[in-house]
Amino acid sequence: MATVTEYDLQQWEKEWRGSPTLREEFPKLSTYQAFKKAEANGQVRILKSKQD
């Protein structure tokens, strides 16, 4: 399990604040940070189309 640091949380906040697309998908910063924590811990699967 990955350790999430205060630095990680700050970086994710910068990403979220700087991206209208992220803010549309994740209206609350806390939701985005929870997603990123789960991703860092290997609990999230990202599905991509074959076109990506």
C-alpha positions, 0 to 999 in steps of 0.5 A: 500500500502506497503512502500518501503524503501531504505533498501528494495531496497538494499536487493533486489539489493543484491538478484539480484546480488547474483543470476544468475537466477534472472539476467537472468529473470530480466536483469536490476536491475531496472526491478527487483526492480520494480517487487519487489515493485509491489509484496510488494504492492500486485499487482503481482500474482505468479502462481505456479504449483501443483508440487511446 
